[in-house]
């Protein structure tokens, strides 16, 4: 379904600032896989998501969605296939537009946008039905500007918008990291619900190892631009945070604590 085939990416090649962000990375996700991605800062996690989304071009290797190479597609062309939620709650929505206007834009992701009325009565009814699932009362605030919402409300709305058209791939880039624990837990629960309901193929980057173990059916660990650990569902269910740290230490040959790992 999603195949990353021997992808390499180096920033500032040939300079003193040269940095290998991805080093011969290969990864395959089957339809409906929910893969969590952990690793220290600079491991290549966000670069991996940016390459899938088309924000960054690969130096070598290939990227396929449904067995079709998309590495030469621009990000706006891939938008029909990909939904994404960012770490910053401000990044995934238009703050000066209303909730219903934001949802109308999300509904037309990857399509040509003309001058037709963005919010019809039928669409408004659909938006209300979708918002009920968030359990935040936003279905009663369709005409409220999104900039007036709390961070947790905006991130929940971003999640709904990213999954609105049931994209082939959902990318979650540390989407709960900027929230307080209570709201982070809410968005995590909503994430599990949306992914399971729509059977979305999902890649979620997180620094929270407990969260990485709690959600999804597979876990990968990255370090220095490589995938160094890939746990299928059966092994993931038995794994603990202490076990992950031990695996990292065994692979890299050095002991470290969760502070260093989450760095």
C-alpha positions as semicolon CSV with decimal commas, in nm:
position;residue;x (nm);y (nm);z (nm)
1;X;0,000;0,000;0,000
2;X;0,275;0,246;0,107
3;X;0,628;0,146;0,013
4;X;0,944;0,341;0,088
5;X;1,218;0,180;-0,117
6;X;1,583;0,247;-0,024
7;X;1,528;0,620;0,028
8;X;1,822;0,846;0,108
9;X;1,816;1,217;0,191
10;X;2,113;1,439;0,276
11;X;2,083;1,805;0,368
12;X;2,357;2,056;0,271
13;X;2,565;1,795;0,086
14;X;2,931;1,878;0,032
15;X;2,935;2,146;0,302
16;X;3,051;2,156;0,664
17;X;2,682;2,136;0,757
18;X;2,620;1,812;0,566
19;X;2,370;1,591;0,748
20;X;2,238;1,253;0,642
21;X;1,871;1,262;0,746
22;X;1,767;0,929;0,590
23;X;2,016;0,656;0,509
24;X;1,887;0,382;0,277
25;X;1,547;0,360;0,450
26;X;1,299;0,095;0,338
27;X;0,954;0,050;0,489
28;X;0,627;-0,109;0,377
29;X;0,282;-0,049;0,525
30;X;-0,009;-0,274;0,440
31;X;-0,362;-0,143;0,408
32;X;-0,491;-0,043;0,754
33;X;-0,153;-0,056;0,931
34;X;-0,113;0,191;1,219
35;X;0,261;0,235;1,272
36;X;0,407;0,443;1,554
37;X;0,756;0,591;1,505
38;X;0,996;0,675;1,788
39;X;1,358;0,787;1,806
40;X;1,586;1,055;1,940
41;X;1,601;1,408;1,799
42;X;1,760;1,409;1,456
43;X;1,676;1,042;1,395
44;X;1,492;1,127;1,072
45;X;1,132;1,086;1,190
46;X;0,992;1,415;1,062
47;X;1,204;1,399;0,747
48;X;1,041;1,064;0,673
49;X;0,694;1,218;0,702
50;X;0,794;1,521;0,494
51;X;0,922;1,296;0,217
52;X;0,598;1,095;0,216
53;X;0,396;1,419;0,206
54;X;0,608;1,558;-0,078
55;X;0,747;1,851;0,119
56;X;1,101;1,722;0,064
57;X;1,237;1,549;-0,247
58;X;1,437;1,227;-0,212
59;X;1,799;1,208;-0,326
60;X;1,766;0,842;-0,424
61;X;1,522;0,558;-0,386
62;X;1,150;0,552;-0,455
63;X;0,817;0,611;-0,284
64;X;0,504;0,423;-0,390
65;X;0,138;0,457;-0,294
66;X;-0,078;0,168;-0,414
67;X;0,221;0,046;-0,616
68;X;0,243;0,376;-0,805
69;X;0,558;0,586;-0,778
70;X;0,478;0,934;-0,643
71;X;0,830;1,065;-0,578
72;X;0,799;1,320;-0,858
73;X;0,455;1,437;-0,745
74;X;0,444;1,778;-0,575
75;X;0,291;1,806;-0,229
76;X;-0,032;1,958;-0,362
77;X;-0,069;1,665;-0,600
78;X;-0,028;1,416;-0,318
79;X;-0,288;1,597;-0,110
80;X;-0,559;1,380;-0,263
81;X;-0,394;1,074;-0,105
82;X;-0,253;1,211;0,219
83;X;-0,394;1,372;0,533
84;X;-0,163;1,522;0,796
85;X;-0,181;1,660;1,148
86;X;0,112;1,866;1,273
87;X;0,260;1,918;1,619
88;X;0,155;2,284;1,627
89;X;-0,223;2,314;1,676
90;X;-0,204;2,639;1,476
91;X;-0,061;2,469;1,166
92;X;-0,345;2,248;1,046
93;X;-0,629;2,502;1,033
94;X;-0,704;2,853;0,905
95;X;-0,759;3,062;1,221
96;X;-0,949;3,346;1,051
97;X;-1,204;3,111;0,897
98;X;-1,495;2,949;1,078
99;X;-1,514;2,584;1,175
100;X;-1,751;2,509;0,888
101;X;-1,531;2,696;0,638
102;X;-1,226;2,497;0,749
103;X;-1,420;2,173;0,710
104;X;-1,539;2,280;0,364
105;X;-1,178;2,334;0,258
106;X;-1,080;1,993;0,397
107;X;-1,366;1,830;0,207
108;X;-1,220;1,957;-0,121
109;X;-0,860;1,853;-0,050
110;X;-0,686;1,752;-0,370
111;X;-0,967;1,889;-0,590
112;X;-0,988;2,200;-0,802
113;X;-1,143;2,485;-0,606
114;X;-1,378;2,716;-0,793
115;X;-1,607;2,994;-0,677
116;X;-1,897;2,778;-0,571
117;X;-2,046;2,825;-0,228
118;X;-1,823;2,636;0,013
119;X;-2,086;2,559;0,279
120;X;-2,425;2,429;0,170
121;X;-2,706;2,312;0,396
122;X;-2,625;1,948;0,319
123;X;-2,258;2,000;0,400
124;X;-2,342;2,183;0,721
125;X;-2,553;1,888;0,834
126;X;-2,266;1,651;0,754
127;X;-2,019;1,872;0,943
128;X;-2,242;1,866;1,250
129;X;-2,267;1,488;1,240
130;X;-1,889;1,450;1,209
131;X;-1,819;1,698;1,490
132;X;-2,048;1,515;1,733
133;X;-1,791;1,233;1,743
134;X;-1,533;1,471;1,893
135;X;-1,751;1,518;2,203
136;X;-1,637;1,880;2,234
137;X;-1,963;2,058;2,149
138;X;-1,813;2,203;1,831
139;X;-2,118;2,095;1,632
140;X;-2,296;2,387;1,802
141;X;-2,023;2,635;1,705
142;X;-1,995;2,596;1,328
143;X;-1,972;2,971;1,272
144;X;-1,706;3,029;1,539
145;X;-1,363;3,136;1,416
146;X;-1,113;2,856;1,463
147;X;-0,862;3,101;1,610
148;X;-1,086;3,128;1,916
149;X;-1,064;2,756;1,996
150;X;-0,828;2,604;2,253
151;X;-0,523;2,409;2,142
152;X;-0,690;2,077;2,216
153;X;-1,005;2,173;2,026
154;X;-0,802;2,288;1,726
155;X;-0,597;1,970;1,722
156;X;-0,911;1,757;1,742
157;X;-1,054;1,960;1,453
158;X;-0,728;1,917;1,258
159;X;-0,753;1,542;1,307
160;X;-1,110;1,540;1,177
161;X;-1,011;1,756;0,879
162;X;-0,712;1,535;0,793
163;X;-0,930;1,222;0,792
164;X;-1,240;1,384;0,642
165;X;-1,195;1,247;0,290
166;X;-1,057;0,912;0,415
167;X;-0,707;0,961;0,271
168;X;-0,499;0,665;0,163
169;X;-0,239;0,764;0,424
170;X;-0,273;0,961;0,748
171;X;0,045;1,125;0,883
172;X;0,056;1,233;1,248
173;X;0,364;1,439;1,334
174;X;0,386;1,449;1,717
175;X;0,030;1,580;1,709
176;X;-0,020;1,559;2,087
177;X;0,322;1,692;2,196
178;X;0,211;2,055;2,237
179;X;-0,096;1,969;2,447
180;X;-0,135;1,931;2,822
181;X;-0,173;1,569;2,944
182;X;-0,553;1,576;2,965
183;X;-0,601;1,715;2,614
184;X;-0,323;1,493;2,478
185;X;-0,509;1,191;2,613
186;X;-0,833;1,314;2,451
187;X;-0,668;1,360;2,110
188;X;-0,498;1,019;2,142
189;X;-0,833;0,852;2,210
190;X;-0,991;1,039;1,918
191;X;-0,702;0,930;1,697
192;X;-0,754;0,563;1,780
193;X;-1,128;0,598;1,721
194;X;-1,094;0,775;1,384
195;X;-0,824;0,538;1,255
196;X;-1,019;0,228;1,359
197;X;-1,351;0,360;1,228
198;X;-1,219;0,455;0,885
199;X;-0,950;0,183;0,870
200;X;-0,688;0,444;0,781
201;X;-0,330;0,348;0,701
202;X;-0,144;0,563;0,953
203;X;0,210;0,666;1,040
204;X;0,241;0,845;1,376
205;X;0,562;1,006;1,500
206;X;0,585;1,051;1,876
207;X;0,842;1,116;2,148
208;X;0,614;0,947;2,402
209;X;0,716;0,581;2,416
210;X;0,421;0,486;2,635
211;X;0,188;0,635;2,374
212;X;0,379;0,458;2,095
213;X;0,321;0,125;2,269
214;X;-0,042;0,194;2,354
215;X;-0,171;0,273;2,005
216;X;-0,124;0,114;1,666
217;X;-0,040;-0,239;1,553
218;X;0,331;-0,188;1,480
219;X;0,624;0,017;1,609
220;X;0,947;0,127;1,446
221;X;1,247;0,292;1,610
222;X;1,478;0,524;1,415
223;X;1,831;0,639;1,488
224;X;2,072;0,844;1,276
225;X;1,856;0,818;0,967
226;X;1,795;0,443;0,982
227;X;1,520;0,212;1,104
228;X;1,691;0,008;1,373
229;X;1,391;-0,176;1,519
230;X;1,060;-0,290;1,370
231;X;0,813;-0,454;1,609
232;X;0,506;-0,633;1,469
233;X;0,183;-0,633;1,667
234;X;0,246;-0,950;1,871
235;X;0,586;-0,829;1,994
236;X;0,464;-0,474;2,046
237;X;0,185;-0,589;2,277
238;X;0,442;-0,754;2,509
239;X;0,693;-0,467;2,496
240;X;0,745;-0,212;2,776
241;X;0,918;0,127;2,785
242;X;1,205;-0,033;2,976
243;X;1,221;-0,302;2,711
244;X;1,241;-0,043;2,434
245;X;1,529;0,132;2,609
246;X;1,705;-0,200;2,652
247;X;1,660;-0,280;2,282
248;X;1,804;0,058;2,188
249;X;2,101;0,006;2,417
250;X;2,159;-0,344;2,280
251;X;2,147;-0,226;1,920
252;X;2,367;0,078;1,975
253;X;2,590;-0,078;2,238
254;X;2,537;0,193;2,497
255;X;2,308;0,237;2,795
256;X;2,076;0,539;2,806
257;X;1,771;0,654;2,995
258;X;1,435;0,769;2,864
259;X;1,538;1,135;2,889
260;X;1,818;1,073;2,640
261;X;1,597;0,861;2,418
262;X;1,319;1,115;2,408
263;X;1,576;1,398;2,386
